[in-house]
Amino acid sequence: MRTHQVLAFFVAAVVRLHGQDLYRVCEKYKNIPIPHADRPTAAQATELATCTSSDLYYGVHVPPDPVRARQCAYLEMDGGTKPDQLIFLGRDLPRSLGSAILIMIYANGRGVSRNFDLTLRFACESGAGGEMAIVPRLEELQAQNWQGSDFDLCSEPGILATTDCRLLAARMKESASRDKLNAIVSKWSASDKSEFAKVEITVEEFFASRTYVECDMLSANYNRYAVEVYAELVDGLASALARFEEGAMPRITHTDAVNADVELNRVYAVAIKQRRERDRKSPRGWPRNYENELRKTERLWLAYLVSWLSFAHQKYPGVNEDSWRGWLIQERIAQMRLQM
């Protein structure tokens, strides 16, 4: 079966869920009015010029705010926002989910009066293959006079793209990890905070480079995978600090630390060879040099290692340098093996 035939079959299946012709069903919702007061004012639109509705709705790096999420979602649908660029990924993230956020806000009655008719209008406007497939479920909730507040499109199979939900989950994980990290650091002395601030500079540079350079940029799902890797790195650091604060320190002998360093050099040499071969096979004029990028990432990791040793010497004087070196080297080996 040809690709266009498969697509046509899929679309036909989507718009006839439960024996209904969704296009016919959606006719009664297309003229449902949008309350003027629900849209952002000109001043609010200016304030929200770089907003991301999903961040405001789920509380990613900011407290959850369904009112501002609604206002932002309307702007996204009108094409009136330009989200801040995530520089380390070299592109804008995440994808605008304005209509999906409005569907959940009006279905749950979060920060606004519950309005299933308006929810259904936005679901219908998304088109076949998107949130439109949720129409039968929304009509079912409406008929039940559902009064809950936990309706989520990511919990409804096959509605939002899996990658969109993975992206959201990763960003939420990173946000929670940063909250955990900040809570730990907030209890430290001014001197310890100052020393850790130096670590944060080097760790952010390393995390960004690892995410950008060492993940598969040629994959169609690069953005999503990169965000997941970045979230894992931040969570790993926060979790490690939590363990150290509880007294669960790394204990590694000098011999084991030396052996780990030897293994890291071996793994690094293999990775360099692989990158060099990739460069050799790249088309003429290809803008990237994979070998040089990996070397840059390794230099950033070494800067992170040095800053951590200085911080740990002050903050955790009872742990020797071999233990810290061994711990970080073992983590780096595991990271590099994942890309080989």
VMD Tcl script that draws the C-alpha trace (Angstrom):
set ca {
  {0.00 0.00 0.00}
  {1.41 3.40 -0.97}
  {2.21 6.04 1.63}
  {-0.67 8.35 0.65}
  {-3.09 5.41 0.81}
  {-1.89 4.52 4.31}
  {-2.29 8.15 5.39}
  {-5.79 8.35 3.93}
  {-6.75 5.14 5.72}
  {-5.40 6.52 9.03}
  {-7.24 9.84 8.70}
  {-10.49 8.07 7.83}
  {-10.13 5.92 10.95}
  {-9.46 8.96 13.14}
  {-12.51 10.90 11.99}
  {-14.85 7.92 12.44}
  {-14.07 6.96 16.01}
  {-16.99 5.22 17.73}
  {-18.86 5.22 14.45}
  {-19.08 9.02 14.36}
  {-18.13 11.33 11.54}
  {-16.14 13.84 13.57}
  {-16.31 16.49 10.89}
  {-20.10 16.39 11.13}
  {-19.99 16.37 14.91}
  {-17.62 19.34 14.93}
  {-19.98 21.50 12.88}
  {-21.97 22.37 16.00}
  {-18.90 23.65 17.82}
  {-17.19 25.77 15.17}
  {-19.08 28.95 16.09}
  {-18.82 28.65 19.88}
  {-17.76 32.17 20.95}
  {-14.50 32.83 22.77}
  {-15.15 35.14 25.75}
  {-13.32 38.39 25.08}
  {-12.21 38.56 28.71}
  {-10.39 35.21 28.34}
  {-7.98 36.64 25.79}
  {-4.94 38.67 26.89}
  {-5.04 42.45 26.83}
  {-2.48 44.35 24.77}
  {-0.40 44.94 27.90}
  {-0.56 41.28 28.86}
  {0.38 40.26 25.32}
  {3.48 42.44 25.52}
  {4.42 40.95 28.88}
  {3.94 37.42 27.51}
  {5.81 38.00 24.24}
  {8.31 35.20 24.94}
  {6.01 32.90 26.92}
  {5.49 29.16 26.53}
  {1.99 28.05 27.53}
  {3.01 24.52 28.49}
  {5.64 25.87 30.91}
  {3.10 28.14 32.56}
  {0.47 25.39 32.72}
  {2.70 22.64 34.12}
  {4.97 24.89 36.19}
  {8.24 24.40 34.35}
  {10.81 26.73 35.97}
  {7.93 28.91 37.18}
  {4.98 28.33 39.53}
  {1.95 26.88 37.66}
  {-0.27 29.72 36.50}
  {-3.34 28.59 34.51}
  {-4.50 32.17 33.90}
  {-1.24 33.24 32.26}
  {-1.04 29.85 30.54}
  {-4.45 30.53 28.96}
  {-3.43 34.01 27.85}
  {-0.17 32.67 26.43}
  {-1.95 29.83 24.63}
  {-4.18 32.30 22.80}
  {-1.09 34.26 21.75}
  {0.58 31.07 20.53}
  {-2.45 30.19 18.44}
  {-2.39 33.67 16.93}
  {1.34 33.39 16.24}
  {2.12 36.21 18.63}
  {4.87 34.66 20.75}
  {8.55 34.06 20.21}
  {9.74 31.74 23.01}
  {13.21 32.30 24.39}
  {15.71 30.19 22.50}
  {17.39 27.31 24.28}
  {20.86 28.20 23.08}
  {22.48 24.90 23.97}
  {20.21 23.11 21.52}
  {20.63 25.64 18.77}
  {16.89 25.91 18.14}
  {13.61 26.94 19.75}
  {11.89 24.56 22.16}
  {9.33 23.40 22.95}
  {6.83 23.27 20.10}
  {3.83 25.50 20.62}
  {0.99 23.53 22.25}
  {-1.48 26.42 22.50}
  {-4.61 24.57 21.39}
  {-3.79 21.54 23.56}
  {-3.29 23.75 26.62}
  {-6.61 25.52 26.01}
  {-8.38 22.17 25.68}
  {-7.09 21.11 29.11}
  {-7.71 24.49 30.76}
  {-11.36 24.68 29.71}
  {-12.03 20.97 30.35}
  {-10.58 21.22 33.86}
  {-11.92 24.69 34.64}
  {-8.48 25.81 35.75}
  {-8.30 29.59 36.19}
  {-11.48 30.01 34.16}
  {-15.06 28.71 34.10}
  {-15.32 25.16 32.78}
  {-16.53 25.26 29.19}
  {-16.76 21.95 27.34}
  {-18.28 23.56 24.25}
  {-15.21 25.76 23.89}
  {-12.96 22.81 24.68}
  {-14.61 20.91 21.83}
  {-14.20 23.86 19.47}
  {-10.44 23.88 20.03}
  {-10.26 20.09 19.71}
  {-12.14 20.24 16.41}
  {-9.97 23.07 15.06}
  {-6.81 21.01 15.57}
  {-7.71 18.83 12.56}
  {-7.66 15.10 11.89}
  {-4.83 13.16 13.44}
  {-4.34 15.69 16.25}
  {-6.38 16.66 19.28}
  {-9.49 16.19 17.14}
  {-9.40 12.52 18.03}
  {-10.29 13.42 21.63}
  {-13.73 14.79 20.64}
  {-15.70 11.61 21.55}
  {-13.98 11.48 24.95}
  {-14.72 15.16 25.63}
  {-18.37 14.74 24.69}
  {-18.56 11.79 27.05}
  {-17.17 13.88 29.92}
  {-19.57 16.68 29.07}
  {-22.56 14.31 29.13}
  {-21.41 13.05 32.55}
  {-21.19 16.63 33.87}
  {-17.61 15.80 34.81}
  {-16.27 18.07 37.57}
  {-12.69 16.85 37.84}
  {-9.50 18.83 37.35}
  {-6.96 16.25 36.16}
  {-7.84 15.79 32.48}
  {-4.52 15.63 30.59}
  {-4.00 15.00 26.90}
  {-0.72 13.18 27.61}
  {-2.75 10.63 29.57}
  {-5.03 10.00 26.60}
  {-3.42 7.41 24.26}
  {-2.63 8.57 20.74}
  {-3.75 12.20 21.10}
  {-0.63 14.32 21.52}
  {2.50 13.17 19.75}
  {4.60 10.91 21.97}
  {7.59 13.20 21.44}
  {5.64 16.24 22.68}
  {4.72 14.45 25.90}
  {8.27 13.17 26.33}
  {9.57 16.70 25.87}
  {7.15 18.03 28.49}
  {8.02 15.25 30.92}
  {11.74 15.94 30.50}
  {11.35 19.68 31.04}
  {9.22 19.04 34.13}
  {11.86 16.63 35.43}
  {14.63 19.18 34.90}
  {12.58 21.89 36.62}
  {11.92 19.66 39.64}
  {15.60 18.70 39.79}
  {16.66 22.34 39.79}
  {14.22 23.04 42.61}
  {15.78 20.18 44.57}
  {19.28 21.46 43.82}
  {18.41 25.01 44.85}
  {16.81 23.79 48.08}
  {20.03 22.00 49.01}
  {22.30 24.93 48.19}
  {20.06 27.41 50.04}
  {21.07 25.82 53.36}
  {24.81 26.30 52.82}
  {27.11 29.00 54.10}
  {27.89 32.01 51.91}
  {31.39 30.65 51.32}
  {30.12 27.25 50.16}
  {27.52 28.91 47.91}
  {30.23 31.06 46.35}
  {32.44 28.05 45.62}
  {29.55 26.03 44.19}
  {28.62 28.96 41.92}
  {31.94 28.32 40.15}
  {30.97 24.67 39.74}
  {27.61 25.68 38.26}
  {29.32 27.72 35.54}
  {31.50 24.82 34.43}
  {28.80 22.19 34.83}
  {26.32 24.14 32.70}
  {28.91 24.54 29.94}
  {29.70 20.83 30.06}
  {26.05 19.73 30.20}
  {25.19 21.97 27.25}
  {28.08 20.66 25.17}
  {27.40 17.03 26.07}
  {23.75 17.47 25.13}
  {24.49 19.26 21.88}
  {27.62 17.42 20.72}
  {27.31 13.91 22.06}
  {23.66 13.26 21.22}
  {22.57 12.23 17.74}
  {21.77 15.54 16.05}
  {20.92 13.77 12.82}
  {17.96 11.98 14.42}
  {14.48 13.30 13.61}
  {13.80 13.23 17.37}
  {17.02 15.05 18.29}
  {15.30 17.89 20.17}
  {13.32 15.54 22.36}
  {16.22 13.21 23.02}
  {18.54 16.13 23.81}
  {16.10 17.62 26.32}
  {15.77 14.23 28.00}
  {19.56 13.88 28.25}
  {19.90 17.38 29.67}
  {17.20 16.66 32.26}
  {18.97 13.44 33.25}
  {22.26 15.30 33.74}
  {20.66 17.95 35.97}
  {18.78 15.29 37.93}
  {21.96 13.27 38.33}
  {23.78 16.23 39.86}
  {20.88 17.08 42.19}
  {20.54 13.47 43.31}
  {24.28 13.16 43.91}
  {24.32 16.27 46.09}
  {21.34 14.96 48.04}
  {23.27 11.74 48.75}
  {26.39 13.65 49.79}
  {24.37 15.85 52.15}
  {23.08 12.68 53.79}
  {26.62 11.43 54.27}
  {26.65 8.84 51.45}
  {30.02 9.83 50.00}
  {31.98 8.10 47.24}
  {34.77 5.92 48.60}
  {37.27 5.04 45.88}
  {40.85 3.90 46.37}
  {43.83 5.47 44.65}
  {44.33 2.31 42.58}
  {40.71 2.26 41.44}
  {40.85 5.96 40.56}
  {43.99 5.40 38.46}
  {42.41 2.39 36.72}
  {39.29 4.44 35.99}
  {41.42 7.16 34.44}
  {43.14 4.59 32.21}
  {39.75 3.24 31.11}
  {38.46 6.75 30.39}
  {41.46 7.41 28.14}
  {40.78 4.17 26.28}
  {37.09 4.92 25.80}
  {37.87 8.48 24.76}
  {40.38 7.28 22.14}
  {37.75 4.96 20.65}
  {35.19 7.78 20.58}
  {37.65 10.11 18.87}
  {38.38 7.48 16.24}
  {34.65 7.04 15.59}
  {34.12 10.79 15.27}
  {37.10 11.15 12.95}
  {35.65 8.48 10.70}
  {32.29 10.24 10.76}
  {34.01 13.47 9.71}
  {35.74 11.63 6.87}
  {32.40 10.36 5.55}
  {30.60 13.69 5.89}
  {29.63 15.46 2.65}
  {31.96 18.13 1.32}
  {31.14 21.45 2.96}
  {29.50 19.82 5.99}
  {29.45 22.56 8.68}
  {30.39 20.37 11.63}
  {33.59 18.75 12.81}
  {32.58 15.94 15.15}
  {36.08 15.17 16.36}
  {36.79 18.77 17.37}
  {33.40 19.07 19.07}
  {34.09 15.98 21.16}
  {37.51 17.34 22.13}
  {35.85 20.59 23.19}
  {33.31 18.70 25.31}
  {36.11 16.79 27.02}
  {37.94 20.02 27.84}
  {34.73 21.38 29.37}
  {34.37 18.21 31.41}
  {37.93 18.63 32.69}
  {37.11 22.21 33.74}
  {34.07 20.84 35.57}
  {36.27 18.23 37.27}
  {38.74 20.88 38.47}
  {36.02 23.18 39.80}
  {34.32 20.28 41.58}
  {37.55 19.21 43.27}
  {38.06 22.75 44.57}
  {34.47 22.94 45.83}
  {34.51 19.46 47.39}
  {37.80 20.14 49.18}
  {36.06 22.99 51.00}
  {32.56 21.55 51.41}
  {33.39 17.89 52.11}
  {36.94 17.87 53.55}
  {36.53 14.34 54.87}
  {36.55 12.85 51.36}
  {39.89 12.49 49.59}
  {40.59 13.63 46.04}
  {40.87 10.08 44.67}
  {37.26 9.41 45.65}
  {36.01 12.53 43.91}
  {38.14 11.95 40.83}
  {37.12 8.32 40.65}
  {33.42 9.18 41.01}
  {33.43 11.78 38.25}
  {35.59 9.67 35.94}
  {33.29 6.67 36.33}
  {30.31 8.88 35.46}
  {32.12 10.20 32.41}
  {32.99 6.71 31.22}
  {29.33 5.70 31.43}
  {28.31 8.80 29.46}
  {30.79 8.16 26.68}
  {29.90 4.50 26.38}
  {26.29 5.46 25.70}
  {27.30 7.23 22.48}
  {29.56 4.47 21.16}
}
mol new
graphics top color blue
foreach p $ca { graphics top sphere $p radius 0.5 }
foreach p [lrange $ca 0 end-1] q [lrange $ca 1 end] { graphics top cylinder $p $q radius 0.2 }
display resetview
